[in-house]
Amino acid sequence: MVKVILIRHGETDWNRERRIQGGNSDTQLSQRGRQQVERLAYRLKSEKIDAIYSSPLQRAQDTARAIAHYHRLPVEIEPSLKEIDVGELEGVSIAGVGKLSELLISHKQGDKLPRLPGGESVDEVQQRVWSTIQRLVDKHHEGVLVVVSHYFSVLTAICSVLNLPLFEINRLRINPSSISVIT
């Protein structure tokens, strides 16, 4: 059996400022984010981890490297673990977008969720991330994998496991430096 520990990266300044931070912003961890990541890594110190995978974005890589430090493991970069491409909404204040952001990620159009203007849909993120996790599980067959990624990447994976329709994704919340475990 494989245990997958899904980690959301630590806090960035954009998280604190409540700005939309997608896969095209390579924002850094804030001071608080670095502290969160150190506590997270220490929390996982005694976990027997067999492999660590990360999104290519710096905030995720820094989180993964903090965990890897205690386990003397390399961090393997998986481009498909990037955050959702939010297109034209990149860097925009969440308050400035208001209810539009909720509609764009949870309002069905037929059997699919809409694409963000100039970006991708939550359906596309789920397909990309979940197929990557399945490939990694198939590769390892057993053991513990750490996958460090982002808000929507982790949430869509959780929806896959729970068989929760994506238009209900707003029912779930995960904080920076959170741990979600699937087996």
Secondary structure as UniProt FT lines:
FT   STRAND          2..8
FT   HELIX           13..17
FT   TURN            23..24
FT   HELIX           31..43
FT   TURN            44..46
FT   STRAND          51..54
FT   HELIX           58..71
FT   STRAND          75..77
FT   HELIX           79..81
FT   HELIX           87..89
FT   TURN            90..91
FT   HELIX           94..97
FT   HELIX           99..106
FT   TURN            110..111
FT   TURN            117..118
FT   HELIX           122..140
FT   STRAND          143..149
FT   HELIX           151..162
FT   HELIX           166..171
FT   TURN            176..177
FT   STRAND          179..182
//
